[in-house]
């Protein structure tokens, strides 16, 4: 008889509960995350068992172990799965039983599982992203420090050669402790930039040639790093039913709120692929800078940004509209295996890929 197995995973152990085709539960079994004990337990299960587990910080190695044992892993969206389970109480046994039930009923909110190699390659790109965010935070701290003490340095890039020289020339205008932390933060920026360079060199060695990255590289203001992020985070584009699903997955679509005759658009959701969202917004911000270049004024993405900016007077909403367009365009680029082309239509639309 076929078994449906739910796994409630924790940091040091997991609880497994099986359900048969007739809806009868088996006993809850607690299994330590000791590698040998975990593999031994999986070896005792019927060959080709289907095991459901939630997205968590430890699912990488668990999915690998399940697949190596000859079973089929099903990854469930944790928040949605909890909402579909019966009862208000939350225990380890109940969570495992709930996952088994959803798997048997065909209502498990399943999440696509990237290949082992793809999950590994993502780590370098995500590390570079964290380094870039760290550098931005430190730079913002220095800008805030200068503003607090009314030190205005008229340069386009405070951290370029000219800007740094001007900053150091006026460093004595800062109080003692602020002066010290500013110098330490400048040193930290140098260290982080060195790490970013080393990370990019490692990426050149690890990432093999990819048609998908080359195609995504044709998107406006998407280069080597962003195209790699997009390709690895999107994965197989066939898992998305349409461009709207990819844009929603990337978190660049405002949440719709409607009740009777009352309607409004809410903020974009936080429950999304944050790495993909970062990449699209990064490209959109670069487009907002490029719009001042004469050769870019006729580009669709620039006109889209300026229309939304004029209507809302908000850079954030204009940037998000461009990010959504890039997400929708990514779907068609990968689906049709064609490079990005400027939309032909001149209709005044806010985020449609087709004009």
Secondary structure, DSSP 8 states (H G I E B T S, - for coil): --EEEEEEE-SSEEEEEEEETTS-B---EEEE--HHHHHHHHHHS-TT-EEEEE--TTHHHHHHHHHHTT-EEEEE-HHHHHHHSSSS---HHHHHHHHHHHHHHT---EE----HHHHHHHHHHHHHHHHHHHHHHHHHHHHHHHHHTT-----S-TTSHHHHHHHHHTGGGS-HHHHHHHHHHHHHHHHHHHHHHHHHHHHHHHS---HHHHHHTTSTT--HHHHHHHHHHH--GGGSSSHHHHHHHTT-SEEEEEETTEEEEEEE-SSS-HHHHHHHHHHHHHHHHHTTSGGGTTSHHHHHHHHHHHHH--HHHHHHHHHHHHHHHHHHHHHHT------------SS-TT-
